[in-house]
Amino acid sequence: MKLQEKLLLNKKEGKALLATNFYNYETLTAVLTAAKETDSSLIVQLSESSIHYLGLDMAYKMARAGLAKHEVEGWIHLDHGQNTDLVKACIDIGFDSVMIDASEKPITENVEITKSIVNYAAAKDINVEAELGYIAKLDQQQKMVYTQPDEAKSFVDQTGVNALAIAVGSAHGFYKTTPNLQIDLIGEINAVTNAALVLHGSSGIPADQIQAAVRQGITKINLATEIKNAFMLKLKAHMNATDEIDLRKVFPVATEAAKNLVKEKINVINDASLIKL
């Protein structure tokens, strides 16, 4: 099943997919093992910086091989693609989904750039995600421009995009205070557009808010920061407690910690559809 089909099915059924970033073999193994052990589908994501680190060909083949090895129903997605040449390269090499992120540009440019990628991706029939509004990053969390329902409808109608990341109170990175998602706004946006709605910046958002967001129409939930954090905290603690230098013995401890985190997140999302309003 193509990702755009899966997301629309989730939208209809009130379910969501977890989309997890990976950075190396260990974090890829962590997220795919979590999906396997929970019998869940999963989106594996690569940011532009991860692609620059690993190399596009290596990153793509690693993700594809990992999905096959772990026998997980999954899709490979480019997260926050701002370089249109790289976005097109990901489409050409075989990604199942790409995000074109022109959200910081004027709305007319965002529409124009997004539409051009939608048209380019049409030949491969892959999922295209865009962003509307402003989802803050790290220390810029004070800047928040919420996505409005009428703007979302117009943007989707003009671009033909499959999925839309919306600004509803989340931010990238760790929160200084407990976030407060605009749950009603999610429902209002969901009611006026047929695009799959995406929640970025889920690290640190309380489980009850994640579940409420799913019930109101969020169908894809991005997780990145907490994966890196769980891996590195465990790795640092383990290395401080041992003189072991064999990477094959040190890294699995951190991989297990990241896996357990992702399993918790998957279970939260999977349980959302079971909770009645």
Secondary structure, DSSP 8 states (H G I E B T S, - for coil): --HHHHHHHHHHHT--EEEEE--SHHHHHHHHHHHHHTT--EEEEEEHHHHHHH-HHHHHHHHHHHHHHHT--EEEEEEEE--HHHHHHHHHHT-SEEEE--TTS-HHHHHHHHHHHHHHHTTTT-EEEEEESB-EEGGGTT--B---HHHHHHHHHHH--SEEEE-SS-EES--SS-----HHHHHHHHHH--SEEEE---TT--HHHHHHHHHHTEEEEEE-HHHHHHHHHHHHHHHHT-----HHHHHHHHHHHHHHHHHHHHHHHHHHTTS--
